[in-house]
Structures are given as C-alpha cells and as structure tokens.
Amino acid sequence: MDKRRRSARERPPTTPDGRYIVVRGRLWRRSNPALGEAERRSLVDALMDARRSVGQAQRAGDESALGLARSRVQAAKVALGERGPVWWDDGSPDLNRHMARNTGYAQWYADLETEA
C-alpha cells in the first residue's frame, strides 16, 4: 500500500517539523500550534461558516455575497496561520502549495512509500 495515499478517514501525513500536511503530494500549511484550543475551535467554526456562505452565494449567483464570503474564508485562514505570514520564526520559507517532491521534504515524502 502506498502510504502517501490514504482513505478519507485517515489523517494526512504531517511533515517532521509539523508545519505542513501533505494531500495528494502537495504541502498545505497547518494551523499555528500556539493557538489555544478555544481560539482555534472558534476560528475553525468561523472558517466552516464562511465556506458554507461561499457555497450558498455560488448557488444563488450572488457575486456580492460571494466576495464577502471569500474574504471571510481568507480572514479565518490567516487568523489560523494557514495563510499570510508564517507562524514559525527560524527564517524557513513558506512552501505552502508546493509539491513535496520538489522541496527539502522530498526524501521524507519518498520514504513514506517504503514504510508500507
């Protein structure tokens, strides 16, 4: 079994430094681990509400509401640390949305397959 491919119920692999998850080979920045649980939960709730609003606006064909909903998604993602300035302070670049195989995580990612 290719450990890089996981069922919908399994958590995606997390890079050794905890900064990213990998979905279909692409790095996605994780939420800032320094956020308290209550704050993180509140932000995730706001994000999910905003995403529902995006869908509603799309179904209604309401461009104004769609723009507002997308800005709410962006604000929640930035507050969570998934977008915007990185939450780490060691000077490492942001590799969000990069393919893992094209980054310093390439060997780690390739090794996931051999662990099967």
SEKOLNU-109945 format. One record per residue: residue number from 1; x, y, z of N, C-alpha, C in turn; residue in three letters. Coordinates in pm, whole numbers, plus 50000, padded with zeros to 5 digits. Each point is the difference from the previous one (the first is absolute). Layout:
// SEKOLNU-109945
{num=NUM&nX=X&nY=Y&nZ=Z&caX=X&caY=Y&caZ=Z&cX=X&cY=Y&cZ=Z&residuo=ala}
...
END
This chain:
// SEKOLNU-109945
{num=1&nX=50084&nY=49881&nZ=50000&caX=49916&caY=50119&caZ=50000&cX=50088&cY=50125&cZ=50000&residuo=met}
{num=2&nX=49966&nY=50095&nZ=49922&caX=50072&caY=50128&caZ=49994&cX=49952&cY=50085&cZ=50117&residuo=asp}
{num=3&nX=50086&nY=50022&nZ=50098&caX=49961&caY=50075&caZ=50119&cX=49970&cY=50145&cZ=49969&residuo=lys}
{num=4&nX=50039&nY=50046&nZ=49882&caX=49971&caY=50138&caZ=49963&cX=49853&cY=50015&cZ=49961&residuo=arg}
{num=5&nX=49936&nY=49890&nZ=49962&caX=49857&caY=50000&caZ=49966&cX=49925&cY=49947&cZ=50121&residuo=arg}
{num=6&nX=49908&nY=50079&nZ=50049&caX=49930&caY=49959&caZ=50121&cX=49851&cY=50010&cZ=49976&residuo=arg}
{num=7&nX=49924&nY=49924&nZ=50078&caX=49855&caY=50009&caZ=49987&cX=49953&cY=50134&cZ=50058&residuo=ser}
{num=8&nX=49879&nY=50036&nZ=49969&caX=49945&caY=50128&caZ=50046&cX=49995&cY=50010&cZ=50152&residuo=ala}
{num=9&nX=49999&nY=49888&nZ=50067&caX=49990&caY=50001&caZ=50147&cX=50135&cY=50014&cZ=50070&residuo=arg}
{num=10&nX=50106&nY=49970&nZ=49930&caX=50133&caY=50008&caZ=50060&cX=50054&cY=50142&cZ=49990&residuo=glu}
{num=11&nX=50076&nY=50038&nZ=50100&caX=50064&caY=50131&caZ=49997&cX=50113&cY=49998&cZ=49900&residuo=arg}
{num=12&nX=50018&nY=50109&nZ=49928&caX=50112&caY=50005&caZ=49905&cX=50132&cY=50007&cZ=50075&residuo=pro}
{num=13&nX=50108&nY=49959&nZ=49936&caX=50130&caY=50006&caZ=50067&cX=50039&cY=50145&cZ=50030&residuo=pro}
{num=14&nX=50069&nY=50016&nZ=50111&caX=50050&caY=50130&caZ=50044&cX=50151&cY=50000&cZ=49990&residuo=thr}
{num=15&nX=50056&nY=50108&nZ=49946&caX=50146&caY=50008&caZ=49987&cX=50065&cY=49988&cZ=50137&residuo=thr}
{num=16&nX=50123&nY=49954&nZ=50004&caX=50068&caY=49980&caZ=50128&cX=50006&cY=50125&cZ=50089&residuo=pro}
{num=17&nX=50004&nY=50118&nZ=49938&caX=50005&caY=50123&caZ=50079&cX=49861&cY=50050&cZ=50040&residuo=asp}
{num=18&nX=49895&nY=49931&nZ=49955&caX=49863&caY=50034&caZ=50038&cX=49941&cY=50121&cZ=49930&residuo=gly}
{num=19&nX=50067&nY=50050&nZ=49898&caX=49952&caY=50121&caZ=49933&cX=49895&cY=49974&cZ=49893&residuo=arg}
{num=20&nX=50005&nY=49883&nZ=49939&caX=49912&caY=49972&caZ=49886&cX=49936&cY=49862&cZ=50012&residuo=tyr}
{num=21&nX=49886&nY=49986&nZ=49934&caX=49945&caY=49868&caZ=49970&cX=50021&cY=49981&cZ=49851&residuo=ile}
{num=22&nX=49994&nY=49876&nZ=49955&caX=50017&caY=49971&caZ=49858&cX=49872&cY=49934&cZ=49949&residuo=val}
{num=23&nX=49940&nY=50063&nZ=49899&caX=49880&caY=49948&caZ=49937&cX=50027&cY=49989&cZ=49851&residuo=val}
{num=24&nX=49990&nY=49874&nZ=49949&caX=50028&caY=49973&caZ=49858&cX=50134&cY=50059&cZ=49957&residuo=arg}
{num=25&nX=50099&nY=49988&nZ=50088&caX=50136&caY=50041&caZ=49968&cX=50030&cY=50147&cZ=50022&residuo=gly}
{num=26&nX=49899&nY=50077&nZ=50038&caX=50018&caY=50145&caZ=50015&cX=50004&cY=50037&cZ=50148&residuo=arg}
{num=27&nX=50091&nY=50093&nZ=50034&caX=50011&caY=50049&caZ=50137&cX=49893&cY=50105&cZ=50027&residuo=leu}
{num=28&nX=49935&nY=49988&nZ=50114&caX=49901&caY=50098&caZ=50045&cX=50036&cY=50039&cZ=50143&residuo=trp}
{num=29&nX=50013&nY=50130&nZ=50022&caX=50042&caY=50049&caZ=50131&cX=49896&cY=49965&cZ=50107&residuo=arg}
{num=30&nX=50049&nY=49953&nZ=50113&caX=49914&caY=49968&caZ=50114&cX=49969&cY=50125&cZ=50079&residuo=arg}
{num=31&nX=49900&nY=49991&nZ=50083&caX=49967&caY=50110&caZ=50090&cX=50112&cY=50022&cZ=50100&residuo=ser}
{num=32&nX=50008&nY=50119&nZ=50049&caX=50102&caY=50037&caZ=50098&cX=49978&cY=49919&cZ=50129&residuo=asn}
{num=33&nX=50097&nY=49918&nZ=50040&caX=49982&caY=49919&caZ=50120&cX=50000&cY=50082&cZ=50129&residuo=pro}
{num=34&nX=50038&nY=50127&nZ=49992&caX=49999&caY=50085&caZ=50119&cX=49860&cY=50051&cZ=50034&residuo=ala}
{num=35&nX=49905&nY=49981&nZ=49910&caX=49863&caY=50042&caZ=50030&cX=49942&cY=49913&cZ=50110&residuo=leu}
{num=36&nX=49929&nY=50061&nZ=50091&caX=49931&caY=49924&caZ=50104&cX=49885&cY=49922&cZ=49937&residuo=gly}
{num=37&nX=49959&nY=49895&nZ=50066&caX=49895&caY=49914&caZ=49945&cX=49869&cY=50076&cZ=49978&residuo=glu}
{num=38&nX=49961&nY=50083&nZ=50094&caX=49875&caY=50076&caZ=49985&cX=50008&cY=50097&cZ=49883&residuo=ala}
{num=39&nX=50113&nY=50067&nZ=49986&caX=50017&caY=50094&caZ=49890&cX=50002&cY=49927&cZ=49866&residuo=glu}
{num=40&nX=50071&nY=49889&nZ=49995&caX=50006&caY=49921&caZ=49877&cX=49861&cY=49952&cZ=49961&residuo=arg}
{num=41&nX=49925&nY=49948&nZ=50096&caX=49865&caY=49950&caZ=49974&cX=49911&cY=50112&cZ=49947&residuo=arg}
{num=42&nX=50009&nY=50117&nZ=50061&caX=49920&caY=50115&caZ=49956&cX=50036&cY=50038&cZ=49856&residuo=ser}
{num=43&nX=50128&nY=50001&nZ=49968&caX=50043&caY=50034&caZ=49866&cX=49959&cY=49895&cZ=49898&residuo=leu}
{num=44&nX=50007&nY=49874&nZ=50036&caX=49957&caY=49893&caZ=49910&cX=49849&cY=50010&cZ=49977&residuo=val}
{num=45&nX=49925&nY=50030&nZ=50106&caX=49855&caY=50018&caZ=49983&cX=49971&cY=50116&cZ=49905&residuo=asp}
{num=46&nX=50074&nY=50110&nZ=50014&caX=49982&caY=50115&caZ=49911&cX=50037&cY=49963&cZ=49857&residuo=ala}
{num=47&nX=50106&nY=49923&nZ=49983&caX=50041&caY=49955&caZ=49868&cX=49893&cY=49914&cZ=49936&residuo=leu}
{num=48&nX=49946&nY=49905&nZ=50073&caX=49899&caY=49912&caZ=49944&cX=49873&cY=50078&cZ=49966&residuo=met}
{num=49&nX=49963&nY=50095&nZ=50082&caX=49884&caY=50085&caZ=49972&cX=50023&cY=50080&cZ=49872&residuo=asp}
{num=50&nX=50120&nY=50055&nZ=49986&caX=50033&caY=50077&caZ=49881&cX=49998&cY=49912&cZ=49876&residuo=ala}
{num=51&nX=50048&nY=49878&nZ=50011&caX=49999&caY=49908&caZ=49885&cX=49856&cY=49965&cZ=49961&residuo=arg}
{num=52&nX=49914&nY=49982&nZ=50099&caX=49859&caY=49976&caZ=49968&cX=49941&cY=50121&cZ=49928&residuo=arg}
{num=53&nX=50039&nY=50119&nZ=50043&caX=49951&caY=50122&caZ=49935&cX=50048&cY=50011&cZ=49856&residuo=ser}
{num=54&nX=50122&nY=49954&nZ=49974&caX=50050&caY=49998&caZ=49862&cX=49908&cY=49914&cZ=49914&residuo=val}
{num=55&nX=49970&nY=49881&nZ=50048&caX=49913&caY=49910&caZ=49925&cX=49862&cY=50057&cZ=49977&residuo=gly}
{num=56&nX=49943&nY=50061&nZ=50104&caX=49868&caY=50060&caZ=49986&cX=50001&cY=50112&cZ=49897&residuo=gln}
{num=57&nX=50103&nY=50084&nZ=50005&caX=50011&caY=50111&caZ=49906&cX=50018&cY=49949&cZ=49857&residuo=ala}
{num=58&nX=50078&nY=49894&nZ=49984&caX=50019&caY=49943&caZ=49867&cX=49869&cY=49945&cZ=49945&residuo=gln}
{num=59&nX=49928&nY=49927&nZ=50084&caX=49872&caY=49944&caZ=49956&cX=49899&cY=50108&cZ=49966&residuo=arg}
{num=60&nX=50006&nY=50112&nZ=50072&caX=49907&caY=50110&caZ=49977&cX=50047&cY=50092&cZ=49886&residuo=ala}
{num=61&nX=50124&nY=49983&nZ=49956&caX=50054&caY=50087&caZ=49897&cX=50019&cY=50143&cZ=50049&residuo=gly}
{num=62&nX=50023&nY=50015&nZ=50128&caX=50014&caY=50133&caZ=50062&cX=50149&cY=50036&cZ=50011&residuo=asp}
{num=63&nX=50050&nY=50075&nZ=49904&caX=50143&caY=50034&caZ=49994&cX=50044&cY=50085&cZ=50121&residuo=glu}
{num=64&nX=49915&nY=50089&nZ=50045&caX=50034&caY=50084&caZ=50115&cX=50017&cY=49915&cZ=50126&residuo=ser}
{num=65&nX=49904&nY=49912&nZ=50024&caX=50009&caY=49911&caZ=50117&cX=50117&cY=49904&cZ=49987&residuo=ala}
{num=66&nX=50030&nY=49958&nZ=49877&caX=50112&caY=49909&caZ=49977&cX=50132&cY=50068&cZ=50037&residuo=leu}
{num=67&nX=50018&nY=50124&nZ=49958&caX=50121&caY=50073&caZ=50035&cX=50016&cY=50016&cZ=50150&residuo=gly}
{num=68&nX=49891&nY=50032&nZ=50068&caX=50003&caY=50016&caZ=50144&cX=50034&cY=49867&cZ=50069&residuo=leu}
{num=69&nX=49937&nY=49894&nZ=49954&caX=50024&caY=49868&caZ=50060&cX=50145&cY=49957&cZ=49980&residuo=ala}
{num=70&nX=50052&nY=50023&nZ=49881&caX=50140&caY=49963&caZ=49974&cX=50097&cY=50082&cZ=50084&residuo=arg}
{num=71&nX=49967&nY=50125&nZ=50025&caX=50086&caY=50081&caZ=50087&cX=49994&cY=49949&cZ=50144&residuo=ser}
{num=72&nX=49886&nY=49946&nZ=50041&caX=49990&caY=49941&caZ=50134&cX=50082&cY=49871&cZ=50009&residuo=arg}
{num=73&nX=50001&nY=49921&nZ=49893&caX=50084&caY=49879&caZ=49997&cX=50145&cY=50042&cZ=50014&residuo=val}
{num=74&nX=50042&nY=50098&nZ=49922&caX=50140&caY=50047&caZ=50005&cX=50036&cY=50048&cZ=50140&residuo=gln}
{num=75&nX=49914&nY=50079&nZ=50061&caX=50028&caY=50052&caZ=50135&cX=50015&cY=49888&cZ=50101&residuo=ala}
{num=76&nX=49915&nY=49899&nZ=49991&caX=50009&caY=49887&caZ=50094&cX=50129&cY=49922&cZ=49977&residuo=ala}
{num=77&nX=50035&nY=49976&nZ=49873&caX=50122&caY=49927&caZ=49969&cX=50124&cY=50074&cZ=50049&residuo=lys}
{num=78&nX=50001&nY=50132&nZ=49983&caX=50115&caY=50080&caZ=50049&cX=50006&cY=49993&cZ=50152&residuo=val}
{num=79&nX=49886&nY=50014&nZ=50066&caX=49998&caY=49995&caZ=50147&cX=50046&cY=49863&cZ=50052&residuo=ala}
{num=80&nX=49969&nY=49894&nZ=49927&caX=50045&caY=49866&caZ=50039&cX=50148&cY=49978&cZ=49972&residuo=leu}
{num=81&nX=50058&nY=50084&nZ=49915&caX=50141&caY=49983&caZ=49964&cX=50020&cY=49917&cZ=49877&residuo=gly}
{num=82&nX=49892&nY=49962&nZ=49932&caX=50010&caY=49918&caZ=49880&cX=50035&cY=50081&cZ=49876&residuo=glu}
{num=83&nX=49978&nY=50130&nZ=50007&caX=50037&caY=50093&caZ=49893&cX=50062&cY=50122&cZ=50065&residuo=arg}
{num=84&nX=50054&nY=50088&nZ=49917&caX=50061&caY=50121&caZ=50053&cX=50139&cY=49972&cZ=50055&residuo=gly}
{num=85&nX=50046&nY=50084&nZ=50091&caX=50134&caY=49982&caZ=50057&cX=50014&cY=49863&cZ=50067&residuo=pro}
{num=86&nX=50117&nY=49940&nZ=49986&caX=50023&caY=49870&caZ=50063&cX=50002&cY=50016&cZ=50152&residuo=val}
{num=87&nX=49968&nY=49893&nZ=50069&caX=49995&caY=50005&caZ=50146&cX=50131&cY=49952&cZ=50064&residuo=trp}
{num=88&nX=50094&nY=49953&nZ=49921&caX=50130&caY=49962&caZ=50055&cX=50097&cY=50116&cZ=49983&residuo=trp}
{num=89&nX=50107&nY=49997&nZ=50079&caX=50090&caY=50116&caZ=50003&cX=50146&cY=49966&cZ=49972&residuo=asp}
{num=90&nX=50023&nY=49888&nZ=49932&caX=50140&caY=49962&caZ=49972&cX=50047&cY=50043&cZ=49861&residuo=asp}
{num=91&nX=49918&nY=50076&nZ=49929&caX=50039&caY=50050&caZ=49869&cX=49975&cY=49905&cZ=49885&residuo=gly}
{num=92&nX=49947&nY=49882&nZ=50028&caX=49970&caY=49905&caZ=49892&cX=49891&cY=50055&cZ=49911&residuo=ser}
{num=93&nX=50010&nY=49974&nZ=49868&caX=49900&caY=50054&caZ=49909&cX=49865&cY=49930&cZ=50013&residuo=pro}
{num=94&nX=49898&nY=50065&nZ=49950&caX=49867&caY=49941&caZ=49997&cX=49990&cY=49915&cZ=49874&residuo=asp}
{num=95&nX=49977&nY=49871&nZ=50017&caX=49989&caY=49908&caZ=49888&cX=49856&cY=49957&cZ=49977&residuo=leu}
{num=96&nX=49906&nY=50075&nZ=50053&caX=49859&caY=49969&caZ=49983&cX=49968&cY=49984&cZ=49851&residuo=asn}
{num=97&nX=49929&nY=49892&nZ=49969&caX=49955&caY=49966&caZ=49865&cX=50110&cY=49947&cZ=49909&residuo=arg}
{num=98&nX=50121&nY=49989&nZ=50048&caX=50107&caY=49939&caZ=49920&cX=49983&cY=49848&cZ=50001&residuo=his}
{num=99&nX=50048&nY=49936&nZ=49895&caX=50000&caY=49855&caZ=49997&cX=50113&cY=49952&cZ=50092&residuo=met}
{num=100&nX=49970&nY=49907&nZ=50088&caX=50098&caY=49952&caZ=50097&cX=50127&cY=49950&cZ=49932&residuo=ala}
{num=101&nX=49984&nY=49936&nZ=49886&caX=50116&caY=49942&caZ=49931&cX=50097&cY=50105&cZ=49948&residuo=arg}
{num=102&nX=49957&nY=50127&nZ=49997&caX=50085&caY=50108&caZ=49950&cX=50053&cY=50089&cZ=50112&residuo=asn}
{num=103&nX=50001&nY=49948&nZ=50121&caX=50041&caY=50079&caZ=50116&cX=50101&cY=49922&cZ=50083&residuo=thr}
{num=104&nX=50042&nY=50059&nZ=50107&caX=50089&caY=49932&caZ=50094&cX=49934&cY=49882&cZ=50069&residuo=gly}
{num=105&nX=49870&nY=49982&nZ=49982&caX=49928&caY=49886&caZ=50058&cX=49996&cY=49882&cZ=49903&residuo=tyr}
{num=106&nX=50065&nY=50009&nZ=49885&caX=49991&caY=49898&caZ=49895&cX=50038&cY=49862&cZ=50050&residuo=ala}
{num=107&nX=50114&nY=49987&nZ=50068&caX=50042&caY=49867&caZ=50046&cX=49905&cY=49946&cZ=50105&residuo=gln}
{num=108&nX=49959&nY=50082&nZ=50093&caX=49903&caY=49958&caZ=50101&cX=49873&cY=49949&cZ=49932&residuo=trp}
{num=109&nX=49953&nY=50075&nZ=49901&caX=49877&caY=49962&caZ=49931&cX=50018&cY=49869&cZ=49925&residuo=tyr}
{num=110&nX=50112&nY=49984&nZ=49931&caX=50027&caY=49876&caZ=49928&cX=50009&cY=49883&cZ=50096&residuo=ala}
{num=111&nX=50054&nY=50024&nZ=50118&caX=50013&caY=49892&caZ=50100&cX=49865&cY=49952&cZ=50053&residuo=asp}
{num=112&nX=49897&nY=50080&nZ=49988&caX=49867&caY=49957&caZ=50046&cX=49957&cY=49874&cZ=49925&residuo=leu}
{num=113&nX=50032&nY=49994&nZ=49874&caX=49962&caY=49885&caZ=49918&cX=50074&cY=49875&cZ=50045&residuo=glu}
{num=114&nX=50126&nY=50012&nZ=50037&caX=50078&caY=49883&caZ=50038&cX=49963&cY=49947&cZ=50138&residuo=thr}
{num=115&nX=49927&nY=50080&nZ=50078&caX=49957&caY=49954&caZ=50132&cX=49883&cY=49904&cZ=49994&residuo=glu}
{num=116&nX=49936&nY=49989&nZ=49884&caX=49880&caY=49917&caZ=49986&cX=50030&cY=49853&cZ=50023&residuo=ala}
END
